[in-house]
Amino acid sequence: MAEISEFELEAVWDEFHRVVNMTSTELSAFLTTEAAAREDAGLPADAAGSEDGQQVLAVLQKRRMDLTDDDVRLMLRVVDTVDDHRDDHEADQGENSPWRRRMMLVGHDPLKPRA
């Protein structure tokens, strides 16, 4: 990985795992649910949900040493997305809200308590 130092990679890894509070099992299950797959009806489980969701799932299943530059860019984008939008709808945190679904598509369940 040429674009980032080991120190920076460790910080990105930690931040990514801070904001992605769903396990790979939880995210995989969510991506294949009816709620996540409304527009993806008929797709196989490994293609259900958003492309970012599938990429987040792939990163969750990797060891840090196996990350690619594309993985790191995705991780940074997910951290920014979650940090920018986590508190957007504090009053709209119902279990089935569209905002919650969008956040969960990148691995962040806003109804889980913050660490």
N, C-alpha and C positions, 0 to 999 in steps of 0.2 A: 504494500500500500504506500504509494509515493506521495500522495497529497496531504498527509496528516502525520504528525509525530505520534509516538507511542503515548506520550502524556496527554495529547489532545484526544486521541482515540479513547483512552480510558475515561476522560471527562464526557465525551459524547456517549459512550456506552452506558455510563452511570445515569446521565440525564435521560436517555432513551428509556432505560428500564425504570426510571422514576415516573415518567409520564405514561408509559405503556403499562397499565396496571392490570391488564388481563393476561392470563397465562396463554400459552399456545393452544392448549386444549379448549379454553373458554373462547378464544378468538375463532378458532376453527369451527366450533359448534355454532357460534353466532353467525359466521359468514355463510353457513349452510341453512340457517333458519329461514322461514318464510319472510320474516321482517327484513332480513338482510338481502334476500334474493328476489324481492318483488320484481325488479326490472331484469333479473337474471334467471327467470323461471326456465327450467329445462336444462340449465348448465350443470355439468358435473361438479361435485363438491370441491374439487381442487381449482375450480374457476369461478365459484360463487362469490358474491360480494364484490367489493371494489378491487381494482388492481393494486392500489396502495395497501389494502387489507391483506391481500395475498402476499405482497412483498414484506409487510411487517411480520406476518406469520413465518415466512421463510427466515427472516433475521432472528426471530425468537428461537428458532430451532438450530441456530448456528452458534459455534464458539466464537469468541471475540477474535481469535487469531485467524479465523476463516472468512472474515468480512472482506468484501470488495469495496472499491471506491464508490460504486453505485449504492451499496448498502449504507455506507456512511452518509452519502448525500440524502438518502431516504430517511435515515435516522434523524438527521438535522432538520429536515422538512417536517417530520412528525412532531418533534419536540417543539418547533416553532408553531405549528398548527394547534397543538394542544394548549400550549402556554398562551397563545393569542386568543383562543376561543373557549377555554375551560369555564370562565366565569361569565360568558356572554348571556347566558340564560339562567341565572341563579334561581329565578322564580319558576322557570319552565323545566324542572328536572323530573318530570313524570317518567314513569317506567317506559312508556311507549312514545315519548316525544321524538319528533324528527331530529331535533338537535342531538339528543342522546344517541340516536342511531348513527348519525354522521360521525360523532366522536368515537363510537364503538367500532366503526369501520376501519379506524386506524389504531385500534387496540386500547383505547382509553374509555373506561366506564365511569362517567361522572358521578354515578350513584355510590361507587365504592368510596369508603372513607380515605382521606388523604393520609399518606404515610408520614 
